[in-house]
C-alpha cells in the first residue's frame, strides 16, 4: 500500500497543524522491532503455515480490502 503523504509537506491536510515525527520513529527503534519480529513472530508464522492455518493476503486498498479478506477467512472455517 502506498503511503498517504500530506498535500503540503509537514502540514496536516485536515487541521493544518504542523506534523511532528514520533520519538520512536527512528531507524534504531525500527531495526529493534524487526529483530523482535524475527525472533518472536516469524517462528509462529512458520508453525501455523506447516499446520495449514496461515492465510497470506497482501492488502492494497486498506479497509476496502475487508470484503476480500473476510471471504478468504470464511472459506477456511
Helices and strands as residue ranges (DSSP letters): H 27-36, I 37-41, H 42-50, G 62-65, H 66-76
